[in-house]
Amino acid sequence: MDEKMKKQSIVHGRYKSAQKKYHIIFFLFLFSLVLSSNTILAENSYMVAQLKENSIGCPPTPPDALGPFYKSKAPLRNSVGKGYELSGMVMSTKDCSPIPQVRIELWMAGQDGDYKDDYRATVTSDESGQYRFESHVPPSYMRRPPHIHMRVTANGFKTLITQHYPEAGSKKGKLDLVLIPE
């Protein structure tokens, strides 16, 4: 075997080794995302089952997956763009009463389909439980429908992780957030 072929063989071997490592890391990352999402969905599903069993007031907002792009400490702001408005009321399942001062973290993909800090916000419900958030129209990406992620926390209530899916062509959406007391 001549020198040139030996070098090509070494380079090819290194490439195959790097490719194998990349695939292992990718599948480990994917597995960890699926595992964490399933854990959250199982916990939220258990909370919904408890509520149905106790037949209390308002039905809770259905939980949804946290997704891989959540980051804590999103800035306090009610706008990350223009063109789409999401609003609603935060209420208790116990008696459908409004819950004031609820922390709602929102994050979404930019118009290019990437998640960036520019598209993260934290809003707080007012004294009557109302909230409002403005953004660009959420895009679809990687076969996912347009959506906005939400993590809702309030003292005395279980944390809700959900998503809002805008209606096609709509510039406004409404999503009431109904929380389960602890």
Beta strands, then each sheet from edge to edge (+ up, - down):
strand 1: 84-92
strand 2: 103-109
strand 3: 115-124
strand 4: 130-135
strand 5: 148-153
strand 6: 160-164
strand 7: 172-174
strand 8: 177-179
sheet 1: 4+ 1- 7-
sheet 2: 4+ 1- 8-
sheet 3: 3+ 2- 5+ 6-
end
